Amino acid sequence: MDRVRFGRALGYGARHAAKTLLQAADAATTPSPSRPSGTGGASAPAVGQSPSQPQAARVAERVVQTQRTVAGAKKHAGKLGRSVWTPLARFSSVVWLQVTGLFFALLAMFLGQGAWKERAAMHLPLASHEGTKFWTLAVAFAAFAYFAISNFVRAYRRDRA
């Protein structure tokens, strides 16, 4: 993943988080529209109600509003996690494939260098020490070269997906 795509994804996640926090703050500070504006200490309790019942109703309303705000924040936090962690996970997997591909390429290079030094033993019988050494180095070189190439191809494909 290139820097531009990673920066855009990270910027989107930051903007989404800021909007979520602003919405939660607005929801916490705005008065409930279902509460009449005339309720306060000046009105007398209705007949048959104790003075603590309107206060208990306000407290219960605040609890419900807080629970809704928390539920909304959790929902948006999940979206934030997906918008930030998904591109980061893809980017880190591409980098990991490239690092391991480089490691395999270095091993293949050294094995190829050793096989090149022993190339004169290619025509010797396999039972000889030099012949066995050459063919072992050649097979190990081929295996590690395959691993290196396949890791870079997988990283390229994952980055383009």
Backbone as ProteinMPNN parsed JSONL, in Angstrom:
{"seq_chain_A": "MDRVRFGRALGYGARHAAKTLLQAADAATTPSPSRPSGTGGASAPAVGQSPSQPQAARVAERVVQTQRTVAGAKKHAGKLGRSVWTPLARFSSVVWLQVTGLFFALLAMFLGQGAWKERAAMHLPLASHEGTKFWTLAVAFAAFAYFAISNFVRAYRRDRA", "coords_chain_A": {"N_chain_A": [[0.863, -1.168, 0.0], [0.636, 2.136, -0.893], [1.927, 5.378, 0.203], [0.044, 7.396, -0.145], [-2.514, 6.18, -0.344], [-2.58, 4.948, 2.163], [-2.437, 7.204, 3.821], [-4.813, 8.495, 3.132], [-6.704, 6.626, 4.036], [-6.14, 6.608, 6.77], [-6.684, 9.287, 7.362], [-9.419, 9.36, 6.809], [-10.369, 7.698, 8.833], [-9.678, 9.221, 11.096], [-11.22, 11.551, 10.694], [-13.769, 10.406, 10.826], [-13.809, 9.489, 13.467], [-13.655, 11.941, 14.83], [-16.083, 13.141, 14.069], [-17.871, 11.355, 15.257], [-17.292, 11.713, 17.98], [-18.063, 14.408, 18.267], [-20.816, 14.207, 17.721], [-21.603, 12.588, 19.874], [-21.012, 14.31, 21.997], [-22.758, 16.432, 21.428], [-25.201, 15.094, 21.67], [-25.149, 14.514, 24.356], [-25.303, 17.009, 25.55], [-27.584, 18.344, 24.662], [-30.952, 19.197, 25.507], [-33.663, 16.965, 26.292], [-36.177, 16.452, 23.853], [-38.664, 15.476, 24.537], [-39.202, 16.308, 27.075], [-41.147, 18.663, 28.744], [-40.878, 22.252, 28.546], [-41.632, 23.72, 30.719], [-41.202, 22.396, 33.094], [-39.922, 22.326, 36.304], [-38.717, 23.662, 39.409], [-40.804, 25.307, 40.153], [-43.325, 24.349, 39.57], [-46.021, 22.583, 41.003], [-46.316, 19.302, 42.427], [-48.406, 16.793, 40.988], [-51.7, 15.711, 42.056], [-51.667, 13.081, 44.322], [-49.089, 12.311, 43.768], [-45.811, 12.014, 44.941], [-43.286, 14.45, 45.873], [-40.837, 13.478, 44.947], [-41.234, 11.913, 42.716], [-41.366, 13.257, 40.084], [-38.682, 13.996, 39.929], [-37.447, 11.496, 39.967], [-38.39, 10.548, 37.537], [-37.07, 12.282, 35.78], [-34.421, 11.561, 36.278], [-34.481, 8.89, 35.445], [-34.998, 9.325, 32.748], [-32.673, 10.629, 31.963], [-30.853, 8.561, 32.357], [-31.694, 6.72, 30.411], [-31.207, 8.254, 28.119], [-28.434, 8.53, 28.298], [-27.67, 5.87, 28.025], [-28.457, 5.408, 25.379], [-26.752, 7.167, 24.065], [-24.27, 6.037, 24.676], [-24.554, 3.56, 23.413], [-24.724, 4.392, 20.745], [-22.196, 5.545, 20.464], [-20.589, 3.278, 20.765], [-21.321, 1.861, 18.496], [-20.368, 3.543, 16.454], [-17.697, 3.511, 17.135], [-16.97, 0.933, 16.453], [-17.133, 1.141, 13.669], [-15.092, 2.959, 13.297], [-12.915, 1.409, 14.09], [-12.88, -0.507, 12.034], [-12.394, 1.156, 9.838], [-9.868, 2.14, 10.329], [-8.174, -0.003, 11.162], [-8.396, -2.016, 9.195], [-7.138, -1.046, 6.709], [-4.598, -0.708, 7.825], [-3.897, -3.294, 8.642], [-3.788, -4.577, 6.158], [-1.717, -3.127, 4.945], [0.422, -3.719, 6.695], [0.629, -6.478, 6.299], [1.48, -6.589, 3.662], [3.963, -5.335, 3.853], [5.229, -7.175, 5.543], [5.332, -9.455, 3.87], [7.079, -8.461, 1.935], [9.418, -8.052, 3.436], [10.048, -10.666, 4.303], [10.363, -11.794, 1.788], [12.636, -10.423, 0.911], [14.503, -11.412, 2.762], [14.532, -14.15, 2.016], [15.498, -13.796, -0.577], [18.084, -12.838, -0.102], [19.223, -15.083, 1.151], [19.018, -16.886, -1.0], [20.735, -15.626, -2.787], [23.268, -15.918, -1.558], [23.424, -18.701, -1.493], [23.354, -19.233, -4.227], [25.736, -18.033, -4.992], [27.562, -19.716, -3.71], [26.994, -22.101, -5.099], [27.829, -21.341, -7.634], [30.565, -21.115, -7.27], [31.171, -23.762, -6.947], [30.666, -24.869, -9.41], [32.17, -26.364, -11.172], [32.052, -28.911, -10.249], [29.744, -29.945, -11.18], [29.646, -31.886, -13.149], [30.695, -34.08, -11.972], [30.323, -37.323, -10.394], [27.382, -38.029, -8.389], [27.937, -39.304, -6.049], [30.336, -38.334, -5.154], [31.895, -36.004, -2.886], [32.131, -33.277, -3.645], [30.337, -33.113, -5.798], [27.9, -33.727, -4.546], [27.77, -31.546, -2.83], [27.553, -29.383, -4.651], [25.057, -29.933, -5.92], [23.333, -29.879, -3.742], [23.568, -27.207, -2.941], [22.559, -26.013, -5.264], [19.883, -26.93, -5.381], [18.88, -25.867, -2.968], [19.272, -23.167, -3.531], [17.418, -22.838, -5.649], [15.003, -23.362, -4.295], [14.873, -21.295, -2.326], [14.969, -19.072, -4.007], [12.547, -19.386, -5.327], [10.785, -19.039, -3.12], [11.342, -16.346, -2.488], [10.564, -14.961, -4.832], [7.853, -15.693, -4.982], [6.866, -14.517, -2.63], [7.19, -11.763, -3.177], [5.481, -11.53, -5.363], [3.009, -12.2, -4.194], [2.845, -10.054, -2.361], [2.637, -7.908, -4.13], [0.193, -8.49, -5.407], [-1.564, -8.408, -3.197], [-1.307, -5.772, -2.443], [-2.459, -4.454, -4.596], [-5.072, -5.258, -4.475]], "CA_chain_A": [[0.0, 0.0, 0.0], [1.475, 3.32, -0.979], [1.726, 6.365, 1.263], [-1.149, 8.205, -0.389], [-3.693, 5.397, 0.04], [-2.546, 4.765, 3.608], [-2.767, 8.497, 4.431], [-6.244, 8.747, 2.95], [-7.459, 5.752, 4.93], [-5.933, 7.09, 8.131], [-7.409, 10.548, 7.484], [-10.842, 9.044, 6.881], [-10.632, 7.189, 10.183], [-9.592, 10.33, 12.057], [-12.413, 12.392, 10.511], [-14.931, 9.656, 11.307], [-13.738, 9.502, 14.928], [-13.976, 13.293, 15.294], [-17.529, 13.328, 13.908], [-18.54, 10.542, 16.273], [-17.138, 12.388, 19.274], [-18.904, 15.609, 18.266], [-22.206, 13.786, 17.84], [-21.823, 12.136, 21.248], [-21.024, 15.494, 22.862], [-24.021, 17.144, 21.174], [-26.305, 14.309, 22.239], [-25.087, 14.583, 25.816], [-25.582, 18.357, 26.048], [-28.899, 18.86, 24.256], [-32.064, 18.739, 26.362], [-34.55, 16.0, 25.665], [-37.342, 17.122, 23.291], [-39.895, 14.965, 25.142], [-39.403, 16.978, 28.354], [-41.746, 19.993, 28.562], [-39.973, 23.32, 28.98], [-42.12, 24.346, 31.945], [-40.924, 21.615, 34.307], [-38.889, 22.93, 37.145], [-39.075, 23.675, 40.821], [-41.945, 26.176, 40.407], [-44.607, 23.652, 39.441], [-46.343, 21.715, 42.135], [-46.561, 17.931, 42.002], [-49.812, 16.457, 40.774], [-52.362, 15.091, 43.202], [-51.376, 11.652, 44.446], [-47.682, 12.057, 43.492], [-44.895, 12.596, 45.914], [-42.373, 15.386, 45.216], [-39.653, 12.824, 44.373], [-41.556, 11.188, 41.486], [-40.865, 13.936, 38.878], [-37.228, 13.928, 39.927], [-37.092, 10.129, 39.575], [-38.65, 10.438, 36.105], [-35.975, 12.973, 35.086], [-33.222, 10.738, 36.414], [-34.654, 7.739, 34.566], [-34.871, 9.813, 31.376], [-31.25, 10.873, 31.731], [-30.194, 7.259, 32.258], [-32.027, 6.173, 29.095], [-30.497, 9.049, 27.124], [-27.019, 8.176, 28.394], [-27.508, 4.539, 27.444], [-28.539, 5.553, 23.924], [-25.524, 7.821, 23.621], [-23.19, 5.053, 24.772], [-24.776, 2.567, 22.358], [-24.335, 5.032, 19.487], [-20.738, 5.693, 20.44], [-20.016, 1.956, 20.526], [-21.556, 1.521, 17.093], [-19.442, 4.323, 15.645], [-16.337, 3.064, 17.448], [-16.743, -0.245, 15.629], [-16.843, 1.61, 12.318], [-13.771, 3.562, 13.344], [-11.947, 0.321, 14.101], [-12.784, -1.089, 10.692], [-11.829, 2.108, 8.88], [-8.452, 2.353, 10.619], [-7.396, -1.239, 11.284], [-8.387, -2.804, 7.962], [-6.012, -0.647, 5.855], [-3.33, -0.928, 8.527], [-3.6, -4.73, 8.575], [-3.376, -4.884, 4.778], [-0.402, -2.525, 4.738], [1.439, -4.458, 7.438], [0.843, -7.792, 5.691], [2.285, -6.371, 2.456], [5.337, -5.072, 4.304], [5.78, -8.434, 6.057], [5.676, -10.29, 2.722], [8.265, -7.906, 1.289], [10.581, -8.292, 4.301], [10.417, -12.085, 4.214], [10.873, -12.006, 0.433], [14.016, -9.939, 0.883], [15.298, -12.385, 3.521], [14.713, -15.326, 1.164], [16.346, -13.415, -1.706], [19.473, -12.798, 0.377], [19.677, -16.472, 1.312], [19.185, -17.452, -2.34], [21.922, -15.036, -3.385], [24.459, -16.56, -1.008], [23.451, -20.095, -1.95], [23.733, -19.194, -5.643], [27.162, -17.725, -5.055], [28.277, -20.946, -3.371], [26.833, -23.06, -6.194], [28.649, -20.858, -8.737], [31.962, -21.463, -6.972], [31.309, -25.222, -7.065], [30.062, -25.278, -10.682], [33.015, -27.347, -11.85], [31.688, -30.235, -9.732], [28.443, -30.314, -11.73], [29.782, -33.077, -13.982], [31.198, -35.193, -11.169], [29.233, -38.204, -9.941], [26.68, -37.579, -7.189], [28.529, -39.965, -4.885], [31.486, -37.576, -4.673], [31.563, -34.928, -1.943], [31.972, -32.01, -4.367], [29.103, -33.2, -6.578], [26.783, -33.618, -3.602], [27.754, -30.167, -2.34], [27.021, -28.518, -5.701], [23.624, -30.158, -6.145], [22.621, -29.402, -2.553], [23.515, -25.742, -3.041], [21.699, -25.638, -6.396], [18.483, -27.167, -5.007], [18.534, -24.882, -1.94], [19.141, -21.884, -4.235], [16.151, -22.84, -6.392], [13.889, -23.287, -3.331], [14.807, -19.963, -1.727], [14.617, -18.118, -5.06], [11.096, -19.524, -5.505], [10.124, -18.4, -1.972], [11.501, -14.895, -2.606], [9.731, -14.467, -5.932], [6.433, -15.861, -4.64], [6.507, -13.516, -1.619], [7.033, -10.464, -3.821], [4.271, -11.578, -6.196], [1.87, -12.116, -3.269], [2.782, -8.691, -1.841], [2.131, -7.057, -5.221], [-1.238, -8.767, -5.581], [-2.301, -7.936, -2.02], [-1.29, -4.307, -2.458], [-3.357, -3.994, -5.653], [-6.453, -5.705, -4.223]], "C_chain_A": [[0.902, 1.221, 0.0], [1.093, 4.343, 0.089], [0.419, 7.132, 1.093], [-2.399, 7.449, 0.059], [-3.745, 5.194, 1.551], [-2.93, 6.065, 4.316], [-4.24, 8.82, 4.296], [-7.075, 7.897, 3.897], [-7.33, 6.221, 6.374], [-6.678, 8.401, 8.356], [-8.904, 10.324, 7.581], [-11.203, 8.551, 8.273], [-10.61, 8.292, 11.225], [-10.807, 11.245, 11.933], [-13.654, 11.702, 11.058], [-14.967, 9.651, 12.844], [-14.118, 10.878, 15.474], [-15.479, 13.557, 15.172], [-18.305, 12.564, 14.964], [-18.459, 11.204, 17.635], [-17.987, 13.648, 19.35], [-20.379, 15.248, 18.392], [-22.519, 13.319, 19.253], [-21.88, 13.32, 22.208], [-22.312, 16.292, 22.677], [-25.197, 16.414, 21.795], [-26.315, 14.399, 23.76], [-25.497, 15.961, 26.339], [-26.953, 18.888, 25.665], [-29.983, 18.345, 25.188], [-32.979, 17.804, 25.574], [-35.771, 16.725, 25.096], [-38.653, 16.637, 23.906], [-40.193, 15.631, 26.483], [-40.031, 18.337, 28.106], [-40.843, 21.054, 29.16], [-40.404, 23.934, 30.303], [-41.821, 23.556, 33.198], [-39.782, 22.257, 35.052], [-39.366, 22.904, 38.576], [-40.339, 24.472, 41.088], [-43.266, 25.429, 40.333], [-44.806, 22.71, 40.613], [-46.596, 20.308, 41.621], [-48.055, 17.69, 41.867], [-50.362, 15.758, 42.002], [-52.054, 13.6, 43.183], [-49.92, 11.316, 44.159], [-46.84, 12.68, 44.59], [-43.926, 13.513, 45.174], [-41.179, 14.693, 44.551], [-39.962, 12.097, 43.067], [-41.13, 11.943, 40.226], [-39.342, 13.895, 38.796], [-36.769, 12.537, 39.512], [-37.322, 9.93, 38.081], [-37.54, 11.125, 35.304], [-34.692, 12.154, 35.136], [-33.305, 9.524, 35.486], [-34.496, 8.147, 33.102], [-33.407, 10.075, 31.031], [-30.49, 9.564, 31.576], [-30.445, 6.65, 30.879], [-31.266, 6.926, 28.005], [-29.003, 8.714, 27.127], [-26.763, 6.81, 27.777], [-27.575, 4.593, 25.919], [-27.266, 6.179, 23.367], [-24.361, 6.833, 23.631], [-23.328, 4.006, 23.674], [-24.378, 3.14, 20.999], [-22.834, 5.185, 19.371], [-20.06, 4.35, 20.186], [-20.172, 1.552, 19.067], [-20.57, 2.265, 16.197], [-17.996, 3.948, 15.935], [-15.997, 1.811, 16.657], [-16.424, 0.134, 14.195], [-15.462, 2.251, 12.252], [-12.696, 2.475, 13.32], [-11.77, -0.293, 12.732], [-12.109, -0.122, 9.731], [-10.348, 2.364, 9.13], [-7.671, 1.046, 10.541], [-7.356, -2.063, 10.013], [-7.272, -2.351, 7.014], [-4.659, -0.882, 6.52], [-2.931, -2.399, 8.48], [-3.135, -5.117, 7.175], [-1.969, -4.355, 4.514], [0.683, -3.329, 5.45], [1.671, -5.842, 6.847], [1.669, -7.667, 4.414], [3.741, -6.137, 2.84], [5.981, -6.361, 4.807], [6.17, -9.353, 4.91], [6.927, -9.771, 2.021], [9.523, -8.153, 2.119], [11.01, -9.75, 4.222], [10.922, -12.425, 2.814], [12.312, -11.546, 0.298], [14.941, -10.901, 1.623], [15.565, -13.624, 2.671], [15.619, -15.007, -0.028], [17.818, -13.347, -1.299], [20.03, -14.205, 0.565], [19.916, -17.115, -0.052], [20.443, -16.901, -3.006], [23.19, -15.714, -2.862], [24.558, -18.024, -1.419], [23.838, -20.171, -3.425], [25.208, -18.893, -5.828], [27.987, -18.972, -4.726], [28.167, -21.987, -4.471], [27.696, -22.642, -7.392], [30.122, -21.216, -8.522], [32.2, -22.962, -7.162], [30.818, -25.736, -8.42], [30.894, -26.303, -11.435], [32.64, -28.762, -11.419], [30.353, -30.708, -10.288], [28.519, -31.623, -12.512], [30.336, -34.269, -13.223], [30.032, -36.079, -10.734], [28.651, -37.709, -8.603], [27.262, -38.198, -5.926], [29.735, -39.2, -4.347], [31.022, -36.427, -3.776], [31.298, -33.613, -2.672], [30.677, -32.001, -5.181], [27.87, -33.054, -5.691], [26.65, -32.183, -3.099], [27.151, -29.234, -3.382], [25.508, -28.697, -5.843], [22.786, -29.741, -4.938], [22.485, -27.884, -2.584], [22.567, -25.303, -4.158], [20.22, -25.819, -6.045], [18.031, -26.16, -3.953], [18.382, -23.492, -2.568], [17.795, -21.797, -4.953], [14.962, -22.682, -5.442], [13.769, -21.872, -2.758], [14.514, -18.883, -2.765], [13.113, -18.177, -5.325], [10.34, -18.832, -4.366], [10.195, -16.869, -2.083], [10.572, -14.333, -3.679], [8.252, -14.569, -5.575], [5.998, -14.859, -3.569], [6.325, -12.138, -2.245], [5.793, -10.421, -4.713], [3.027, -11.473, -5.31], [1.73, -10.716, -2.688], [2.224, -7.737, -2.89], [0.633, -7.25, -5.394], [-2.061, -8.239, -4.416], [-2.36, -6.415, -1.982], [-2.267, -3.755, -3.496], [-4.804, -4.361, -5.408], [-7.241, -4.671, -3.465]], "O_chain_A": [[1.826, 1.32, 0.807], [0.084, 4.201, 0.78], [-0.236, 7.478, 2.077], [-3.246, 8.005, 0.759], [-4.817, 5.257, 2.153], [-3.667, 6.036, 5.302], [-4.854, 9.353, 5.221], [-8.038, 8.381, 4.492], [-8.313, 6.228, 7.115], [-7.245, 8.61, 9.428], [-9.589, 11.008, 8.342], [-12.229, 8.943, 8.829], [-11.434, 8.3, 12.139], [-11.368, 11.671, 12.943], [-14.498, 12.344, 11.684], [-16.033, 9.793, 13.443], [-14.828, 10.969, 16.475], [-16.079, 14.137, 16.077], [-19.288, 13.071, 15.505], [-19.449, 11.251, 18.365], [-18.575, 13.93, 20.394], [-21.117, 15.926, 19.107], [-23.591, 13.621, 19.779], [-22.697, 13.336, 23.128], [-22.892, 16.772, 23.651], [-26.086, 17.035, 22.378], [-27.379, 14.365, 24.378], [-25.989, 16.067, 27.462], [-27.439, 19.819, 26.309], [-29.943, 17.19, 25.614], [-33.047, 17.861, 24.346], [-36.357, 17.549, 25.798], [-39.664, 17.332, 23.803], [-41.315, 15.534, 26.982], [-39.49, 19.111, 27.316], [-40.138, 20.813, 30.14], [-39.604, 24.61, 30.95], [-42.163, 24.01, 34.29], [-38.791, 22.679, 34.457], [-40.317, 22.198, 38.911], [-40.913, 24.333, 42.168], [-44.236, 25.835, 40.973], [-43.857, 22.123, 41.133], [-47.047, 20.138, 40.489], [-48.863, 18.315, 42.554], [-49.622, 15.282, 42.862], [-52.169, 12.944, 42.148], [-49.53, 10.156, 44.286], [-47.152, 13.759, 45.093], [-43.757, 13.371, 43.963], [-40.562, 15.281, 43.662], [-39.032, 11.696, 42.367], [-40.56, 11.31, 39.337], [-38.78, 13.774, 37.708], [-35.792, 12.411, 38.773], [-36.552, 9.231, 37.422], [-37.116, 10.613, 34.267], [-33.964, 12.068, 34.148], [-32.328, 9.17, 34.825], [-33.926, 7.401, 32.306], [-32.963, 9.77, 29.924], [-29.58, 9.469, 30.752], [-29.525, 6.127, 30.251], [-30.741, 6.314, 27.075], [-28.385, 8.625, 26.066], [-25.762, 6.611, 27.088], [-26.823, 3.891, 25.243], [-26.767, 5.765, 22.321], [-23.56, 6.802, 22.696], [-22.333, 3.607, 23.07], [-23.761, 2.446, 20.19], [-22.263, 4.979, 18.3], [-19.063, 4.288, 19.467], [-19.263, 0.971, 18.475], [-19.999, 1.674, 15.28], [-17.148, 4.061, 15.05], [-14.854, 1.641, 16.232], [-15.553, -0.469, 13.568], [-14.748, 2.098, 11.261], [-11.692, 2.601, 12.62], [-10.648, -0.571, 12.309], [-11.322, -0.55, 8.887], [-9.639, 2.773, 8.211], [-6.613, 0.997, 9.916], [-6.366, -2.754, 9.769], [-6.512, -3.198, 6.545], [-3.684, -1.217, 5.846], [-1.756, -2.717, 8.299], [-2.194, -5.896, 7.025], [-1.135, -5.048, 3.932], [1.741, -3.591, 4.878], [2.797, -6.34, 6.883], [2.474, -8.548, 4.113], [4.647, -6.685, 2.213], [7.153, -6.616, 4.527], [7.232, -9.974, 4.958], [7.75, -10.563, 1.562], [10.584, -8.435, 1.562], [12.198, -10.043, 4.088], [11.816, -13.258, 2.668], [13.119, -12.205, -0.357], [16.047, -11.175, 1.157], [16.699, -14.1, 2.609], [16.417, -15.847, -0.443], [18.696, -13.751, -2.061], [21.167, -14.487, 0.188], [20.912, -17.815, -0.239], [21.141, -17.63, -3.712], [24.085, -16.044, -3.641], [25.654, -18.529, -1.666], [24.57, -21.075, -3.828], [25.852, -19.441, -6.722], [28.99, -19.249, -5.383], [29.139, -22.687, -4.756], [28.237, -23.501, -8.089], [30.831, -21.572, -9.463], [33.308, -23.378, -7.5], [30.575, -26.935, -8.562], [30.357, -27.041, -12.262], [32.889, -29.716, -12.157], [29.875, -31.774, -9.901], [27.554, -32.387, -12.533], [30.436, -35.362, -13.781], [28.886, -35.632, -10.709], [29.334, -37.065, -7.807], [27.086, -37.652, -4.837], [30.12, -39.397, -3.194], [29.897, -35.944, -3.898], [30.34, -32.91, -2.349], [29.994, -30.979, -5.24], [26.92, -32.35, -6.037], [25.54, -31.669, -2.96], [26.327, -28.384, -3.045], [24.766, -27.715, -5.882], [21.649, -29.297, -5.099], [21.419, -27.341, -2.291], [21.848, -24.316, -4.002], [19.396, -24.965, -6.372], [16.914, -25.649, -4.031], [17.488, -22.731, -2.197], [17.112, -20.777, -4.864], [14.02, -21.951, -5.747], [12.671, -21.316, -2.714], [13.876, -17.88, -2.444], [12.475, -17.143, -5.523], [9.367, -18.12, -4.612], [9.214, -16.181, -1.801], [9.877, -13.343, -3.451], [7.483, -13.643, -5.834], [4.858, -14.394, -3.601], [5.398, -11.415, -1.879], [5.131, -9.388, -4.806], [2.094, -10.74, -5.638], [0.61, -10.228, -2.534], [1.426, -6.856, -2.569], [-0.111, -6.277, -5.513], [-3.139, -7.682, -4.621], [-3.353, -5.839, -1.537], [-2.844, -2.688, -3.287], [-5.689, -3.825, -6.074], [-8.417, -4.886, -3.171]]}, "name": "protein", "num_of_chains": 1, "seq": "MDRVRFGRALGYGARHAAKTLLQAADAATTPSPSRPSGTGGASAPAVGQSPSQPQAARVAERVVQTQRTVAGAKKHAGKLGRSVWTPLARFSSVVWLQVTGLFFALLAMFLGQGAWKERAAMHLPLASHEGTKFWTLAVAFAAFAYFAISNFVRAYRRDRA"}
